[in-house]
Amino acid sequence: MTVEKFISLTPELHRYAVEHSSFRDGVVPEVERAATEMGELAEMQIAGDQAAFMTVLVRAIGARGALEIGTFLGYGAIAIARGLPEDGQLVCCELDEGYADRAREHLRWAGLEDRVEIRVGPALEALRAMESAEQYDFAFIDADKTEYVDYFEEALPRMRRNGLIMLDNTMRGGTVLDPGDSESARVTAELNDRLARDDRVEVAMLGFADGITLLRKR
């Protein structure tokens, strides 16, 4: 008999998890409110428990160089940058100039602007323009889901051995089980299947937020 070892989160239990994690200080509430004020677009911002997890993870692996693909208002960038040492560097790829400006403002309020460079434009172009010697310890991918395969393939060679890549939204609200007409769910499901067989990485898919996948470069 298989014992199911997971918990289904209610909104109240999720809020409990967020409130009992770090990452609740400083500019964080302001960035959360900024996203909430954007209505439906607020779903583009990661949740507080995931942000706390990212900070702990980045710090735990001793990351000095990090990469973010898809920055929005800078919430995830703050989480990553907080995990870096003072001389660490985060490179963010953000398509929208308006989002990039707001992210810069939030990073400045957080006192982290010196650790972060935001490159505006299509992420694939920014990635392909990077020198092959530009190696990262941690990468967070949370942009156009239909381009996840390309983001991963461009990011992987730029990771050091044992570097970690985090993919966001890898369960797509459960639609990866039956993508139907959703192109983003189809691409995500195909990438999930592909990564499970990819001998270049070690994979752990985690069932919180909208599904996150951690990849260790072998």
TORLORO-277882 format. One record per atom (N, C-alpha, C): residue number from 1; residue in one letter; atom name; x, y, z. Coordinates in steps of 0.2 Angstrom, whole numbers. Atoms other than C-alpha are relative to their C-alpha. Layout:
N
<NUM a CA <X Y Z>> ...
//
This chain:
218
<1 m N <4 -6 0>> <1 m CA <0 0 0>> <1 m C <4 6 0>> <2 t N <-4 -6 1>> <2 t CA <7 17 -5>> <2 t C <-3 5 5>> <3 v N <2 -6 -4>> <3 v CA <6 31 8>> <3 v C <1 6 -3>> <4 e N <-1 -7 3>> <4 e CA <3 48 1>> <4 e C <3 5 5>> <5 k N <-3 -4 -5>> <5 k CA <15 59 10>> <5 k C <1 8 -2>> <6 f N <0 -7 1>> <6 f CA <10 77 6>> <6 f C <-7 3 3>> <7 i N <5 -3 -3>> <7 i CA <-2 90 12>> <7 i C <-3 5 -5>> <8 s N <3 -5 4>> <8 s CA <-15 100 3>> <8 s C <-1 7 4>> <9 l N <0 -6 -3>> <9 l CA <-14 118 7>> <9 l C <-6 4 -1>> <10 t N <6 -5 0>> <10 t CA <-29 129 11>> <10 t C <4 7 -1>> <11 p N <-3 -7 0>> <11 p CA <-26 148 8>> <11 p C <2 2 7>> <12 e N <-2 -2 -7>> <12 e CA <-26 150 27>> <12 e C <7 -4 2>> <13 l N <-6 4 -2>> <13 l CA <-12 136 29>> <13 l C <6 3 -4>> <14 h N <-6 -3 4>> <14 h CA <-2 144 15>> <14 h C <2 7 3>> <15 r N <-2 -6 -3>> <15 r CA <-3 161 23>> <15 r C <4 -1 7>> <16 y N <-4 2 -6>> <16 y CA <3 153 39>> <16 y C <7 -2 -1>> <17 a N <-7 2 2>> <17 a CA <18 145 30>> <17 a C <4 7 -2>> <18 v N <-3 -7 2>> <18 v CA <22 163 23>> <18 v C <2 4 6>> <19 e N <-2 -4 -6>> <19 e CA <21 171 39>> <19 e C <5 -3 5>> <20 h N <-5 4 -5>> <20 h CA <32 158 48>> <20 h C <6 -1 -4>> <21 s N <-7 1 4>> <21 s CA <46 160 35>> <21 s C <3 7 1>> <22 s N <-3 -7 0>> <22 s CA <59 174 34>> <22 s C <-2 3 -6>> <23 f N <1 -4 6>> <23 f CA <59 187 20>> <23 f C <-7 4 1>> <24 r N <6 -4 -1>> <24 r CA <45 197 28>> <24 r C <2 8 2>> <25 d N <-2 -7 -2>> <25 d CA <55 213 32>> <25 d C <1 5 -5>> <26 g N <-2 -5 5>> <26 g CA <60 229 24>> <26 g C <-5 2 -6>> <27 v N <4 -2 5>> <27 v CA <53 233 7>> <27 v C <-5 -5 -3>> <28 v N <4 6 2>> <28 v CA <45 216 5>> <28 v C <-8 1 0>> <29 p N <7 -1 0>> <29 p CA <27 221 10>> <29 p C <-2 5 -6>> <30 e N <2 -5 5>> <30 e CA <28 236 -2>> <30 e C <0 -3 -7>> <31 v N <0 3 7>> <31 v CA <33 225 -17>> <31 v C <-6 -5 -1>> <32 e N <6 4 0>> <32 e CA <19 213 -12>> <32 e C <-7 4 -2>> <33 r N <6 -4 1>> <33 r CA <6 227 -12>> <33 r C <0 3 -7>> <34 a N <-1 -3 7>> <34 a CA <13 234 -29>> <34 a C <-3 -5 -5>> <35 a N <2 5 5>> <35 a CA <9 217 -37>> <35 a C <-8 -1 1>> <36 t N <7 0 -2>> <36 t CA <-8 216 -28>> <36 t C <-4 5 -4>> <37 e N <4 -6 3>> <37 e CA <-13 233 -35>> <37 e C <0 -1 -8>> <38 m N <0 1 7>> <38 m CA <-10 226 -53>> <38 m C <-5 -5 -2>> <39 g N <6 5 2>> <39 g CA <-25 214 -52>> <39 g C <2 -7 -2>> <40 e N <-1 7 2>> <40 e CA <-24 198 -62>> <40 e C <8 -1 -1>> <41 l N <-8 1 1>> <41 l CA <-5 202 -66>> <41 l C <3 -2 6>> <42 a N <-4 2 -6>> <42 a CA <-1 199 -48>> <42 a C <2 -7 1>> <43 e N <-2 8 0>> <43 e CA <0 180 -51>> <43 e C <7 -1 -3>> <44 m N <-7 1 3>> <44 m CA <16 184 -61>> <44 m C <5 0 6>> <45 q N <-5 0 -5>> <45 q CA <24 187 -44>> <45 q C <0 -6 4>> <46 i N <-1 6 -4>> <46 i CA <31 172 -34>> <46 i C <-3 2 7>> <47 a N <2 -1 -7>> <47 a CA <24 169 -16>> <47 a C <5 1 5>> <48 g N <-5 -1 -5>> <48 g CA <32 173 0>> <48 g C <4 -6 2>> <49 d N <-3 6 -2>> <49 d CA <36 156 5>> <49 d C <6 -3 -5>> <50 q N <-5 1 6>> <50 q CA <45 153 -12>> <50 q C <6 4 1>> <51 a N <-6 -5 0>> <51 a CA <55 169 -10>> <51 a C <4 -2 6>> <52 a N <-4 2 -6>> <52 a CA <61 164 8>> <52 a C <4 -6 -2>> <53 f N <-4 6 2>> <53 f CA <66 147 1>> <53 f C <6 1 -5>> <54 m N <-5 -2 4>> <54 m CA <76 155 -13>> <54 m C <6 3 3>> <55 t N <-5 -3 -4>> <55 t CA <85 166 -1>> <55 t C <5 -5 4>> <56 v N <-4 5 -4>> <56 v CA <90 151 10>> <56 v C <4 -4 -5>> <57 l N <-4 5 5>> <57 l CA <95 140 -5>> <57 l C <6 4 -3>> <58 v N <-6 -4 3>> <58 v CA <106 154 -13>> <58 v C <5 0 5>> <59 r N <-6 -1 -5>> <59 r CA <115 157 3>> <59 r C <3 -7 2>> <60 a N <-2 6 -2>> <60 a CA <116 139 7>> <60 a C <5 -3 -4>> <61 i N <-4 3 5>> <61 i CA <125 134 -9>> <61 i C <6 5 -1>> <62 g N <-6 -5 1>> <62 g CA <137 149 -7>> <62 g C <0 3 -6>> <63 a N <0 -3 6>> <63 a CA <132 157 -23>> <63 a C <3 7 0>> <64 r N <-2 -7 1>> <64 r CA <141 172 -29>> <64 r C <-2 3 -6>> <65 g N <3 -3 7>> <65 g CA <134 174 -47>> <65 g C <-6 -4 -1>> <66 a N <7 2 1>> <66 a CA <116 172 -51>> <66 a C <-3 3 -6>> <67 l N <3 -2 6>> <67 l CA <105 173 -66>> <67 l C <-8 0 1>> <68 e N <7 1 -1>> <68 e CA <86 177 -66>> <68 e C <-3 2 -7>> <69 i N <4 0 6>> <69 i CA <75 175 -82>> <69 i C <-7 2 1>> <70 g N <6 -3 -1>> <70 g CA <60 186 -80>> <70 g C <0 3 7>> <71 t N <-1 -4 -6>> <71 t CA <60 199 -66>> <71 t C <-6 3 3>> <72 f N <6 -4 -2>> <72 f CA <43 208 -66>> <72 f C <2 6 5>> <73 l N <-1 -5 -4>> <73 l CA <43 219 -51>> <73 l C <6 0 5>> <74 g N <-6 0 -4>> <74 g CA <59 213 -43>> <74 g C <0 -4 7>> <75 y N <1 4 -6>> <75 y CA <52 202 -29>> <75 y C <5 -6 0>> <76 g N <-5 6 0>> <76 g CA <62 186 -34>> <76 g C <7 3 0>> <77 a N <-7 -3 0>> <77 a CA <77 197 -38>> <77 a C <2 2 7>> <78 i N <-2 -1 -7>> <78 i CA <77 203 -20>> <78 i C <1 -6 4>> <79 a N <-1 6 -3>> <79 a CA <75 186 -14>> <79 a C <7 -3 -1>> <80 i N <-6 3 2>> <80 i CA <90 180 -24>> <80 i C <6 4 3>> <81 a N <-5 -4 -2>> <81 a CA <101 195 -20>> <81 a C <1 0 7>> <82 r N <-1 0 -7>> <82 r CA <98 194 -2>> <82 r C <4 -6 2>> <83 g N <-4 6 -1>> <83 g CA <106 177 -3>> <83 g C <7 0 -2>> <84 l N <-7 -1 2>> <84 l CA <122 183 -11>> <84 l C <4 4 5>> <85 p N <-4 -4 -5>> <85 p CA <137 190 -2>> <85 p C <0 7 -3>> <86 e N <0 -7 3>> <86 e CA <140 209 -4>> <86 e C <3 1 -6>> <87 d N <-4 -1 6>> <87 d CA <152 207 -18>> <87 d C <-3 -5 -6>> <88 g N <3 5 5>> <88 g CA <140 194 -27>> <88 g C <-4 4 -5>> <89 q N <3 -3 5>> <89 q CA <131 198 -43>> <89 q C <-6 -4 -3>> <90 l N <6 3 3>> <90 l CA <114 194 -50>> <90 l C <-1 4 -7>> <91 v N <2 -3 7>> <91 v CA <110 197 -69>> <91 v C <-7 -2 -1>> <92 c N <7 1 2>> <92 c CA <92 199 -73>> <92 c C <-2 1 -7>> <93 c N <2 -1 7>> <93 c CA <84 197 -90>> <93 c C <-8 2 0>> <94 e N <7 -2 -1>> <94 e CA <67 207 -91>> <94 e C <-2 3 -7>> <95 l N <2 -2 6>> <95 l CA <58 210 -107>> <95 l C <-3 7 0>> <96 d N <4 -6 -1>> <96 d CA <47 225 -101>> <96 d C <4 5 3>> <97 e N <-4 -5 -3>> <97 e CA <56 241 -98>> <97 e C <-3 3 6>> <98 g N <4 -3 -5>> <98 g CA <42 247 -87>> <98 g C <1 -4 7>> <99 y N <-1 4 -5>> <99 y CA <44 232 -76>> <99 y C <7 0 3>> <100 a N <-7 0 -2>> <100 a CA <63 233 -76>> <100 a C <1 7 4>> <101 d N <0 -6 -3>> <101 d CA <61 251 -70>> <101 d C <-2 0 7>> <102 r N <3 1 -7>> <102 r CA <50 246 -55>> <102 r C <4 -4 4>> <103 a N <-4 4 -4>> <103 a CA <61 232 -51>> <103 a C <7 3 3>> <104 r N <-6 -4 -2>> <104 r CA <76 244 -50>> <104 r C <-1 4 6>> <105 e N <2 -4 -5>> <105 e CA <67 255 -39>> <105 e C <-1 -4 7>> <106 h N <1 4 -6>> <106 h CA <62 241 -27>> <106 h C <7 -3 3>> <107 l N <-7 3 -2>> <107 l CA <80 234 -27>> <107 l C <4 6 3>> <108 r N <-3 -6 -3>> <108 r CA <86 252 -23>> <108 r C <-3 1 7>> <109 w N <3 -1 -7>> <109 w CA <74 253 -8>> <109 w C <2 -5 4>> <110 a N <-2 6 -4>> <110 a CA <80 236 -2>> <110 a C <8 1 1>> <111 g N <-7 0 -1>> <111 g CA <98 242 -3>> <111 g C <4 -5 -4>> <112 l N <-3 5 4>> <112 l CA <103 229 -16>> <112 l C <2 2 -7>> <113 e N <-1 -2 7>> <113 e CA <105 239 -32>> <113 e C <7 -2 -2>> <114 d N <-7 2 2>> <114 d CA <124 236 -32>> <114 d C <1 -7 -2>> <115 r N <-1 7 2>> <115 r CA <122 218 -33>> <115 r C <-4 -3 -6>> <116 v N <4 3 5>> <116 v CA <110 217 -47>> <116 v C <0 5 -7>> <117 e N <0 -3 7>> <117 e CA <111 221 -66>> <117 e C <-6 -2 -4>> <118 i N <6 2 4>> <118 i CA <95 221 -76>> <118 i C <1 2 -7>> <119 r N <-1 0 8>> <119 r CA <97 218 -95>> <119 r C <-7 0 -3>> <120 v N <7 -1 3>> <120 v CA <81 224 -104>> <120 v C <0 -3 -7>> <121 g N <1 3 7>> <121 g CA <75 214 -120>> <121 g C <-2 -7 1>> <122 p N <2 7 0>> <122 p CA <71 197 -125>> <122 p C <5 -4 3>> <123 a N <-5 3 -4>> <123 a CA <79 185 -113>> <123 a C <4 -5 -4>> <124 l N <-4 4 4>> <124 l CA <85 173 -127>> <124 l C <6 4 -3>> <125 e N <-6 -4 3>> <125 e CA <95 187 -135>> <125 e C <5 1 5>> <126 a N <-5 -2 -6>> <126 a CA <102 192 -118>> <126 a C <4 -6 1>> <127 l N <-4 6 -2>> <127 l CA <107 174 -114>> <127 l C <5 -2 -6>> <128 r N <-5 2 5>> <128 r CA <115 171 -131>> <128 r C <5 5 -1>> <129 a N <-5 -5 0>> <129 a CA <125 187 -130>> <129 a C <5 -1 5>> <130 m N <-4 1 -6>> <130 m CA <133 181 -114>> <130 m C <6 -4 -2>> <131 e N <-6 4 1>> <131 e CA <151 175 -115>> <131 e C <0 -7 3>> <132 s N <1 7 -2>> <132 s CA <153 157 -113>> <132 s C <4 -1 7>> <133 a N <-4 1 -7>> <133 a CA <165 160 -98>> <133 a C <-4 3 6>> <134 e N <4 -3 -5>> <134 e CA <151 169 -89>> <134 e C <-4 -5 4>> <135 q N <2 6 -4>> <135 q CA <147 155 -76>> <135 q C <-4 3 6>> <136 y N <4 -2 -6>> <136 y CA <133 156 -63>> <136 y C <-1 -6 5>> <137 d N <1 5 -5>> <137 d CA <130 146 -47>> <137 d C <-7 -1 1>> <138 f N <7 1 -1>> <138 f CA <111 149 -47>> <138 f C <-4 3 -6>> <139 a N <4 -4 5>> <139 a CA <98 153 -60>> <139 a C <-7 -2 1>> <140 f N <8 0 -2>> <140 f CA <79 156 -58>> <140 f C <-3 2 -7>> <141 i N <4 -1 6>> <141 i CA <68 154 -74>> <141 i C <-7 1 1>> <142 d N <7 -1 -1>> <142 d CA <51 162 -73>> <142 d C <-2 5 -5>> <143 a N <2 -5 6>> <143 a CA <47 170 -90>> <143 a C <-5 -4 -4>> <144 d N <5 3 5>> <144 d CA <37 165 -106>> <144 d C <1 -8 1>> <145 k N <-1 7 -1>> <145 k CA <33 147 -102>> <145 k C <1 -4 -7>> <146 t N <-1 3 6>> <146 t CA <32 143 -121>> <146 t C <8 -1 -2>> <147 e N <-7 0 2>> <147 e CA <51 146 -122>> <147 e C <4 -3 6>> <148 y N <-4 4 -6>> <148 y CA <56 136 -106>> <148 y C <5 -4 -3>> <149 v N <-5 5 3>> <149 v CA <65 123 -117>> <149 v C <6 4 -2>> <150 d N <-6 -4 3>> <150 d CA <76 137 -125>> <150 d C <4 3 6>> <151 y N <-3 -3 -6>> <151 y CA <79 146 -108>> <151 y C <4 -5 3>> <152 f N <-4 5 -4>> <152 f CA <85 130 -100>> <152 f C <6 -2 -4>> <153 e N <-6 2 4>> <153 e CA <96 125 -115>> <153 e C <5 5 0>> <154 e N <-5 -5 0>> <154 e CA <104 142 -115>> <154 e C <3 1 7>> <155 a N <-3 -1 -7>> <155 a CA <106 143 -96>> <155 a C <5 -5 2>> <156 l N <-4 5 -3>> <156 l CA <113 126 -93>> <156 l C <8 0 -2>> <157 p N <-7 -1 1>> <157 p CA <130 129 -102>> <157 p C <3 5 4>> <158 r N <-3 -6 -4>> <158 r CA <132 145 -92>> <158 r C <0 -1 8>> <159 m N <-1 1 -7>> <159 m CA <131 136 -75>> <159 m C <6 -4 1>> <160 r N <-6 4 -2>> <160 r CA <146 129 -66>> <160 r C <-3 -7 2>> <161 r N <2 7 -3>> <161 r CA <146 111 -61>> <161 r C <-2 0 7>> <162 n N <4 0 -7>> <162 n CA <134 108 -46>> <162 n C <-4 6 0>> <163 g N <4 -6 0>> <163 g CA <126 124 -50>> <163 g C <-8 -2 0>> <164 l N <7 1 -1>> <164 l CA <107 125 -47>> <164 l C <-4 4 -5>> <165 i N <5 -4 4>> <165 i CA <93 130 -59>> <165 i C <-7 -1 3>> <166 m N <7 1 -3>> <166 m CA <76 133 -52>> <166 m C <-5 2 -6>> <167 l N <5 -1 5>> <167 l CA <61 132 -65>> <167 l C <-6 1 4>> <168 d N <6 -1 -3>> <168 d CA <45 140 -59>> <168 d C <-6 -2 -4>> <169 n N <6 2 3>> <169 n CA <27 135 -63>> <169 n C <0 -7 -4>> <170 t N <0 6 4>> <170 t CA <31 117 -68>> <170 t C <-5 -5 1>> <171 m N <6 4 0>> <171 m CA <14 110 -64>> <171 m C <-6 4 -3>> <172 r N <5 -4 4>> <172 r CA <4 124 -72>> <172 r C <-7 -1 3>> <173 g N <6 1 -3>> <173 g CA <-10 123 -60>> <173 g C <-3 -7 -1>> <174 g N <2 7 1>> <174 g CA <-11 104 -63>> <174 g C <-1 -2 -7>> <175 t N <2 1 7>> <175 t CA <-14 106 -82>> <175 t C <6 -4 -4>> <176 v N <-5 4 4>> <176 v CA <3 97 -86>> <176 v C <-3 -7 0>> <177 l N <3 7 1>> <177 l CA <-7 81 -83>> <177 l C <-4 -1 -6>> <178 d N <4 1 6>> <178 d CA <-19 85 -97>> <178 d C <0 7 -3>> <179 p N <-1 -7 3>> <179 p CA <-13 101 -107>> <179 p C <-5 2 -4>> <180 g N <5 -2 5>> <180 g CA <-27 101 -119>> <180 g C <2 5 -5>> <181 d N <-2 -5 5>> <181 d CA <-26 117 -130>> <181 d C <5 5 3>> <182 s N <-5 -5 -3>> <182 s CA <-14 126 -118>> <182 s C <7 -1 -3>> <183 e N <-7 0 3>> <183 e CA <3 129 -127>> <183 e C <5 0 6>> <184 s N <-4 -1 -5>> <184 s CA <11 134 -111>> <184 s C <0 -7 4>> <185 a N <1 6 -4>> <185 a CA <5 118 -102>> <185 a C <3 -6 -4>> <186 r N <-3 5 5>> <186 r CA <10 107 -117>> <186 r C <8 0 0>> <187 v N <-7 -1 0>> <187 v CA <28 114 -117>> <187 v C <3 -2 6>> <188 t N <-3 1 -6>> <188 t CA <30 113 -99>> <188 t C <0 -8 2>> <189 a N <0 7 -1>> <189 a CA <24 95 -98>> <189 a C <5 -4 -4>> <190 e N <-5 3 4>> <190 e CA <36 90 -112>> <190 e C <7 1 3>> <191 l N <-6 -2 -3>> <191 l CA <50 99 -104>> <191 l C <1 -4 7>> <192 n N <0 4 -6>> <192 n CA <46 90 -87>> <192 n C <2 -7 -2>> <193 d N <-2 7 2>> <193 d CA <47 73 -96>> <193 d C <7 0 -3>> <194 r N <-7 0 3>> <194 r CA <63 78 -105>> <194 r C <5 0 6>> <195 l N <-4 0 -6>> <195 l CA <71 83 -89>> <195 l C <1 -6 4>> <196 a N <0 6 -4>> <196 a CA <67 67 -80>> <196 a C <5 -5 -3>> <197 r N <-5 5 3>> <197 r CA <78 58 -93>> <197 r C <6 3 -2>> <198 d N <-6 -4 2>> <198 d CA <91 71 -95>> <198 d C <6 -2 5>> <199 d N <-6 2 -4>> <199 d CA <108 64 -89>> <199 d C <5 6 2>> <200 r N <-5 -5 -2>> <200 r CA <116 81 -88>> <200 r C <-2 4 6>> <201 v N <2 -3 -6>> <201 v CA <106 86 -73>> <201 v C <-3 -5 5>> <202 e N <4 4 -5>> <202 e CA <99 79 -57>> <202 e C <-6 4 2>> <203 v N <6 -3 0>> <203 v CA <81 83 -54>> <203 v C <-4 -1 6>> <204 a N <5 0 -5>> <204 a CA <69 87 -40>> <204 a C <-6 4 -1>> <205 m N <6 -4 1>> <205 m CA <51 92 -43>> <205 m C <-3 1 6>> <206 l N <3 -1 -6>> <206 l CA <44 100 -28>> <206 l C <-7 3 -1>> <207 g N <7 -2 1>> <207 g CA <25 102 -25>> <207 g C <-2 6 4>> <208 f N <3 -6 -3>> <208 f CA <23 119 -18>> <208 f C <1 6 -5>> <209 a N <1 -5 5>> <209 a CA <19 136 -26>> <209 a C <-4 -3 -6>> <210 d N <3 3 6>> <210 d CA <14 131 -44>> <210 d C <4 -5 -3>> <211 g N <-5 5 2>> <211 g CA <27 117 -44>> <211 g C <6 4 -2>> <212 i N <-6 -2 2>> <212 i CA <45 121 -44>> <212 i C <5 -6 -1>> <213 t N <-5 6 1>> <213 t CA <59 110 -51>> <213 t C <7 3 1>> <214 l N <-7 -2 -1>> <214 l CA <77 111 -45>> <214 l C <4 -5 -4>> <215 l N <-4 4 4>> <215 l CA <90 105 -57>> <215 l C <8 1 2>> <216 r N <-7 -1 -1>> <216 r CA <108 102 -52>> <216 r C <4 -2 -6>> <217 k N <-4 2 6>> <217 k CA <121 102 -66>> <217 k C <5 -5 2>> <218 r N <-5 6 -2>> <218 r CA <131 86 -65>> <218 r C <7 2 -2>> 
//
